[in-house]
Amino acid sequence: ALIIGACGGWLNPALFDSQSSSEAFLACIACVPAIMLNVLTWYGVIMAPALTAPAIGMEINAGTWDSIRTTPYSDITILCAKFLGAMARLRIWLLL
């Protein structure tokens, strides 16, 4: 994602090269999917802890966290499931 997203940053020659305005516009338009992917990636990075922490906190308050941890699943699997469940509530992932 970072390599694709670099198209939208300082590596985009359309931002600094002396081209005609139509060529610069087309070069910027070609980078729109990369920019969107980069924005969605950072949105997920920021929202992951914000959505996962309350989900685990609610399990602890409800007293079900110990029951979940006694299942044969590893802690990483449980945390990933909590993360994916929290991220599924966001409608922005339909854009991918």
Buried (B, 14 or more C-beta within 10 A) or exposed (E): EEEBBBBBEEEBEBEEEEEEEEEBEEBBEEBEEBBBBBBBBEEBEEBEEEBBEEBBEEBEEEEEBEEBEEEEEEEEEBBEEBBEEBBEEEEEEEEE
